[in-house]
Structures are given as C-alpha cells and as structure tokens.
Amino acid sequence: MDLSNYLEMFIEESKEHLQAINDELLKLESDSENTAIVNEIFRSAHTLKGMAGSMGFDDLASLTHEMENVLDLLRNSKLKTNSDIMDVIFKCVDLIEKMVDSIEQGGDGKENVTDVVLQLKQIQDPSAILVFNDILEASKQMAATAEYVLDEYQSTVINEARKSGNKLFQIVVSVDEKCVMKSIRAYLVFQAAEELGELILTIPPVEQIEEEKFDDSFTLLMLSERSSEEIHSKLINVSEIREVLVTEKTGQDSEVAGSPAEVKDVVEEQRSQPQEREDSGTAKKKQRSKSIRVDIDKLDQLMNLFSELIIDRGRLDQIAKMAHITELTETVEHMTRISTDLQGLILNMRMVQIEQVFNRFPRMIRDLAKELNKKVQLIIEGEETELDRTVIDEIGDPLVHLLRNALDHGLETTEERLEASKSEEGKILLKAYHSGNHVFIEVADDGKGINRDKVLNKAIERGVVSEEEAATLTDQQVYALLFSSGFSTADKISDISGRGVGLDVVKTKIESLGGLITIDSTPGKGSIFHIQLPLTLSIIYAMLVKVEDETFAIPFNSIVEITTADENKLSTIQGQDVIQFRGQVVPLVYLNEVLQVPAIEKNSKELEQFIVIVRKGNMTRGLVIDTVVGQQEIVLKSVGDYLTNLHYISGATILGNGHVALIIDSNQFF
C-alpha cells in the first residue's frame, strides 16, 4: 500500500490538530479545572497519534502516546494541572511540530524525544495506570479459545515448518475503536508480523481487511521461531493497536473447527450496548464535505492565466472602440462583465482568513511573557478578516517583530505597572479589519508609550536628524524615526525584540507589499502600530497618466485627488516648489525630471499640467504630470528579474494597445 498519497493530507491535518492543541492548552492554563478543555486536547492528540502511526512515523506516534497518557490522567481527575505539567506538554507539542516540519521538508520526522518521554513517565502516577475494562478482558479470553479450520495445503505447510523448529501462533489483534483508517493499521501489523515469521491465514481475509470490512479486531495465524513475548512486544508497538493476544498452538489443535466471527459478534454486541443506550436510537447522517484542498501553486497559475486574459480584454476593448463595430462592442462588453465576475471568484478563492497567521501568536506571547517574567493578556480581534494568500504568507514575520517589541519594550514590568497604578497584567491587542480595498492591522499595548525625548536623542546621536531639524519635528515624525535603518532605543540588545536592527525591516517588508505603517503613542498609556495592506497584489486599479510621451500607472490606493497646476497656487519655499492644497503645503515632484523622461515638442493646448496628490500616512506630495489618461484595471508584473536598482518604480503592466507602462511607487517620494 502506497502511503505517499496520504502524506499531504497528513501534514495539513497534523498542523490543524497541533494548532488546536496549542489553543486549548492556553485556555487550560487560565482555567485548569475545566475538564472539557482537557477532553478537546485529548481528542486532538488521540487523532494525531493515530494518523502518525498509520503513516509509519513511530517516534511521533510514541511521543504523542505518552502525552496522551498524561492527558488521560488529567481528564479523569487522577492528576491535577500545574505549571510543571503544562511546561512538559508544551515541550511535547514543540517537538511534534518539529517532527511534522521535518516530514514536510522530506525528512524522516525523527527527533530525540528521550528526555521528554522520561518527564512524561515521571508525571504519570503508577497507581493510576488504567486497565482494560471487563468487556475487553472477556473478549481476550473468548478470542483465545477461537480455532480455525485449515485446508490440507495449510496443514502440510504447518507440519513441515514444525519439523524445522517453527511454532504456530494464533494472534488476535484489537484495534482502537476510534481509530482512523483501520486498514492502514492492519497493513502495518502485517508488515511487522512478516518480519517475525510467515503468515498462514488471516480472519477475515486480507482483501476484506484492506477494504476495512472488519470491526475492531482481526486474527492472524503465523509460523515463527520467535517467542510469544517477542511477537507481542513487536506488534503492540504499532500505534492505535489496543491489544495483541498471542497463543501458541500445539499438536493437532490447529485443525479443530471453530469460527472467530461468532466470537467477534458476541463481543461486538457487548461493546455496542452502552453506546446504543446512550444514542437512544438516534442516527446521524455524516455530512459530505463540500470543500477540497487546492495547491496554492495551481491558484497562482490560474491567476496568471486570468491576468493575461485581462490584458487581452483591454486590447479587444480598444480595437472595438477604433473599429466602431456594434457586434464586436457588445461582445466585448459581455466579456467584460463575465471576466469581472470571474475575477471576483478567483480573488475570493485566494482569500484566506488572517486567523491562519494570528493563531500562532498566543503561544508565542505566552512563552515570551514567561521568559520576561511579565503577566500579559493577548486580545485578538477580527481574525475572520480575509487577505490574499500572497499577503498572508508575507505578513507573519513583521507581526512577530511588532508583538515582540510590544512585549519587550512597550509593556512595563509588573513592579513598574503597580507603581503607575496599573493592573499587573499588561494587555496587547492584535486587531484586523476591512476598509475599502484595504485591510488594516493594529498592534496596540497599554504600556509606557514611546519616550519622545529618548527617540530624538538617539536619532541625533546616530546622525539621523540634526538638532535644528529635531526641534521642528512633530510627534508623528519623531515616532517615524523608529523605522530608520539600524535605529534602536533598547539599552540592551536581546533575542526577544530588536536585536539592534530596529523596525526598519518591518517597514521595508510592509512597503514591499504595497502597504504602509504608522505609529501613535501616548506617554504612560501605550502605543499603537497601524498597518495598511492591499487586499491583493495581483490585479489593482490604477490611474493612467502621461509624462511627455510616456504612460505611467499610479495605484488608486495612494491617490488623494487630482488637480490642475494653477500659477496662482504655486510658490517656492527654500528652493522647493510647493502648492497650497486644502490648507496644506504640498511639495511638488516633477516626474519628467525624476524619471528622466525625454522631452517632446508640445503645442499650446498641451502646456497645462496636472498634479496628482498622493499620500503616505499623514504626509502628502504632488506628482506633476502632463495628461490624465483615465482609470484602468491593471495586472501588476514584477520587473525585478530583468531590471535592478529601479527607483520610484514598483513594477510594470501591459496596456490594451500592447505597450508596457511602468507602475509608480509613490511611497518612494517621501
């Protein structure tokens, strides 16, 4: 049986169960008497153990089995939850995550688990070891007396084998009643048994076992030179095998008539009675899943193909307008409506809840708080907010950095909080929400806030700003200095946050995603980091503009307004051309100069210039252009592989006429 087909499913489901275990463990720490939480953890661990055993990852299965034993004692109130037990279980989860990561990377999933297993065994009270129930014990005795009718060939093989020193063993294998994919467990038992000897017979037949046409047990007849203890030891180690009963058959008793099916029916009837009483005749039909897993690479390929379709749609639209053919125009309009719906569908397929990123942070905060000896409550809001998968994959690391900074630099120690008349438990808020075509993420803390003077002094010391400039900076501009390269206010460089590299890496990553980040802070009350991100990075709305004879695209998400260059509004301050716009002085950027666009001759009608007002945070700039072509949906294409060290350009797009237009990155003008 080829298990490789199940590997991807195993990895995905293992991660889901690990996340569930982590979430429930964090709940258990604050509500240690809640056995319902322990039951949830136990169920996830039980399923994970079964899957690992089915796939042949024995180290993973054995570690999970030991953890499951401790959880079983907890849920039956034979152990009481304490911090030491929680730490050991968290260690188990970390090791299991490493094993799953190893398997995902093509490894064998093996780790040194000896120390943790010993810790788990020490936790378990020998007096609390659970024994099998009376029904199971009865099933062993009944199964032990079951005999089988062998045909002439099988009898001959057995007799010849006995002459050469082999013994005949009857092996009754009981599988956990809650196990998943019982046929794979049976397959693993067959593999282990064939290493010990020669299989003569299976009840039910092998074909029925492979098709899972058996209940919770099956029987093997095997020839082997090994002892019954050795056979038992080997087979009982297969995960999700509840019990193995090995009986040596002597003389001619292997030919006595009897049927294990009758025995199994009796045992199964006894086992099912309590469940039948509990269900009281109610039957629930299993819901069929209406979702499938799709490889993200296939979605990327689908998006690329659709992007090409958008380009061709623009080309057809332009041809239709030039040709003035009614039928062609109507067809293009219909195609536009369909492709717009298709685009929405594809983008929705790529949307993933940000919970996928957020759900790993509670455990991280718990461990860091313990390391820093701080009491912290992490509040998560808006985890159902959806983002494009591409953005989801990239936003995790910046958020880790911001949360570490909030915990390390933002929140005071317990003593400092009590002195400031605050609760000893600090709060960190991680919030996400939609607004327009953007997703906003906030990382807030109720700590001491940012020390404005400390930031300014460090900036002056590092030469980021001069003393004269420092005197004129607003609070927002001072906080923005934290994003300067290599800037850090930490007195000590630690592995918790900063590491002496500051927040510039966070800013760089977010801006590379087409987003921006700003800071608000109130001394003594805390700080808030605001992150703005586009919903998707593949297809965007942009304003097409002309500078001289070149066409450029400016993304809508950075445009505030478009106005004309009125000579009465233009003025110069310290050699910088500015414009008065809605009571604000806006510096101007002449794109023809910045982008070195070759000049062309213009008639008098073309002399009027337009100004595109763009914004980044609280700052604005005016981009001086020649003509506004109009808005258009464009496909963002990277040019990084072909052109390097490009300034003010974030990518390129192909227009309907087949020409290439560069996309302006307005963030670089600030």
Rosetta blueprint (number, residue, H / E / L):
1 M L
2 D L
3 L L
4 S H
5 N H
6 Y H
7 L H
8 E H
9 M H
10 F H
11 I H
12 E H
13 E H
14 S H
15 K H
16 E H
17 H H
18 L H
19 Q H
20 A H
21 I H
22 N H
23 D H
24 E H
25 L H
26 L H
27 K H
28 L H
29 E H
30 S H
31 D L
32 S L
33 E L
34 N L
35 T H
36 A H
37 I H
38 V H
39 N H
40 E H
41 I H
42 F H
43 R H
44 S H
45 A H
46 H H
47 T H
48 L H
49 K H
50 G H
51 M H
52 A H
53 G H
54 S H
55 M H
56 G L
57 F L
58 D H
59 D H
60 L H
61 A H
62 S H
63 L H
64 T H
65 H H
66 E H
67 M H
68 E H
69 N H
70 V H
71 L H
72 D H
73 L H
74 L H
75 R H
76 N L
77 S L
78 K L
79 L L
80 K L
81 T L
82 N L
83 S H
84 D H
85 I H
86 M H
87 D H
88 V H
89 I H
90 F H
91 K H
92 C H
93 V H
94 D H
95 L H
96 I H
97 E H
98 K H
99 M H
100 V H
101 D H
102 S H
103 I H
104 E H
105 Q L
106 G L
107 G L
108 D L
109 G L
110 K L
111 E L
112 N L
113 V L
114 T H
115 D H
116 V H
117 V H
118 L H
119 Q H
120 L H
121 K H
122 Q H
123 I H
124 Q L
125 D L
126 P H
127 S H
128 A H
129 I L
130 L L
131 V L
132 F L
133 N L
134 D H
135 I H
136 L H
137 E H
138 A H
139 S H
140 K H
141 Q H
142 M H
143 A H
144 A H
145 T L
146 A L
147 E L
148 Y L
149 V L
150 L L
151 D L
152 E H
153 Y H
154 Q H
155 S H
156 T H
157 V H
158 I H
159 N H
160 E H
161 A H
162 R H
163 K H
164 S L
165 G L
166 N L
167 K E
168 L E
169 F E
170 Q E
171 I E
172 V E
173 V E
174 S E
175 V E
176 D L
177 E L
178 K L
179 C L
180 V L
181 M L
182 K H
183 S H
184 I H
185 R H
186 A H
187 Y H
188 L H
189 V H
190 F H
191 Q H
192 A H
193 A H
194 E H
195 E H
196 L H
197 G L
198 E E
199 L E
200 I E
201 L E
202 T E
203 I E
204 P L
205 P L
206 V H
207 E H
208 Q H
209 I H
210 E H
211 E L
212 E L
213 K L
214 F L
215 D L
216 D L
217 S E
218 F E
219 T E
220 L E
221 L E
222 M E
223 L E
224 S E
225 E L
226 R L
227 S L
228 S H
229 E H
230 E H
231 I H
232 H H
233 S H
234 K H
235 L H
236 I H
237 N L
238 V L
239 S L
240 E L
241 I E
242 R E
243 E E
244 V E
245 L E
246 V E
247 T E
248 E E
249 K E
250 T L
251 G L
252 Q L
253 D H
254 S H
255 E H
256 V L
257 A L
258 G L
259 S L
260 P H
261 A H
262 E H
263 V H
264 K H
265 D H
266 V H
267 V H
268 E H
269 E H
270 Q H
271 R H
272 S H
273 Q H
274 P H
275 Q H
276 E H
277 R H
278 E H
279 D H
280 S L
281 G L
282 T L
283 A L
284 K L
285 K L
286 K L
287 Q L
288 R L
289 S L
290 K L
291 S L
292 I L
293 R L
294 V L
295 D L
296 I H
297 D H
298 K H
299 L H
300 D H
301 Q H
302 L H
303 M H
304 N H
305 L H
306 F H
307 S H
308 E H
309 L H
310 I H
311 I H
312 D H
313 R H
314 G H
315 R H
316 L H
317 D H
318 Q H
319 I H
320 A H
321 K H
322 M H
323 A H
324 H L
325 I L
326 T H
327 E H
328 L H
329 T H
330 E H
331 T H
332 V H
333 E H
334 H H
335 M H
336 T H
337 R H
338 I H
339 S H
340 T H
341 D H
342 L H
343 Q H
344 G H
345 L H
346 I H
347 L H
348 N H
349 M H
350 R H
351 M E
352 V E
353 Q E
354 I L
355 E H
356 Q H
357 V H
358 F H
359 N L
360 R L
361 F H
362 P H
363 R H
364 M H
365 I H
366 R H
367 D H
368 L H
369 A H
370 K H
371 E H
372 L H
373 N L
374 K L
375 K E
376 V E
377 Q E
378 L E
379 I E
380 I E
381 E E
382 G L
383 E L
384 E L
385 T L
386 E E
387 L E
388 D E
389 R H
390 T H
391 V H
392 I H
393 D H
394 E H
395 I H
396 G H
397 D H
398 P H
399 L H
400 V H
401 H H
402 L H
403 L H
404 R H
405 N H
406 A H
407 L H
408 D H
409 H H
410 G H
411 L L
412 E L
413 T L
414 T H
415 E H
416 E H
417 R H
418 L H
419 E H
420 A L
421 S L
422 K L
423 S L
424 E L
425 E E
426 G E
427 K E
428 I E
429 L E
430 L E
431 K E
432 A E
433 Y E
434 H E
435 S E
436 G L
437 N L
438 H E
439 V E
440 F E
441 I E
442 E E
443 V E
444 A E
445 D E
446 D L
447 G L
448 K L
449 G L
450 I L
451 N L
452 R H
453 D H
454 K H
455 V H
456 L H
457 N H
458 K H
459 A H
460 I H
461 E H
462 R L
463 G L
464 V L
465 V L
466 S L
467 E H
468 E H
469 E H
470 A H
471 A H
472 T H
473 L L
474 T L
475 D H
476 Q H
477 Q H
478 V H
479 Y H
480 A H
481 L H
482 L H
483 F H
484 S L
485 S L
486 G L
487 F L
488 S L
489 T L
490 A L
491 D L
492 K L
493 I L
494 S E
495 D L
496 I L
497 S L
498 G E
499 R L
500 G L
501 V L
502 G L
503 L L
504 D H
505 V H
506 V H
507 K H
508 T H
509 K H
510 I H
511 E H
512 S H
513 L L
514 G L
515 G L
516 L E
517 I E
518 T E
519 I E
520 D E
521 S E
522 T E
523 P L
524 G L
525 K L
526 G E
527 S E
528 I E
529 F E
530 H E
531 I E
532 Q E
533 L E
534 P E
535 L L
536 T L
537 L L
538 S L
539 I E
540 I E
541 Y E
542 A E
543 M E
544 L E
545 V E
546 K E
547 V E
548 E L
549 D L
550 E E
551 T E
552 F E
553 A E
554 I E
555 P E
556 F H
557 N H
558 S H
559 I E
560 V E
561 E E
562 I E
563 T E
564 T E
565 A L
566 D L
567 E L
568 N L
569 K L
570 L E
571 S E
572 T E
573 I E
574 Q L
575 G L
576 Q E
577 D E
578 V E
579 I E
580 Q E
581 F E
582 R L
583 G L
584 Q E
585 V E
586 V E
587 P E
588 L E
589 V E
590 Y E
591 L H
592 N H
593 E H
594 V H
595 L L
596 Q L
597 V L
598 P L
599 A L
600 I L
601 E L
602 K L
603 N L
604 S H
605 K H
606 E H
607 L L
608 E L
609 Q L
610 F E
611 I E
612 V E
613 I E
614 V E
615 R E
616 K E
617 G L
618 N L
619 M E
620 T E
621 R E
622 G E
623 L E
624 V E
625 I E
626 D L
627 T E
628 V E
629 V E
630 G E
631 Q E
632 Q E
633 E E
634 I E
635 V E
636 L L
637 K E
638 S L
639 V L
640 G L
641 D L
642 Y L
643 L L
644 T L
645 N L
646 L L
647 H L
648 Y L
649 I E
650 S E
651 G E
652 A E
653 T E
654 I E
655 L L
656 G L
657 N L
658 G L
659 H L
660 V E
661 A E
662 L E
663 I E
664 I E
665 D L
666 S H
667 N H
668 Q H
669 F H
670 F L
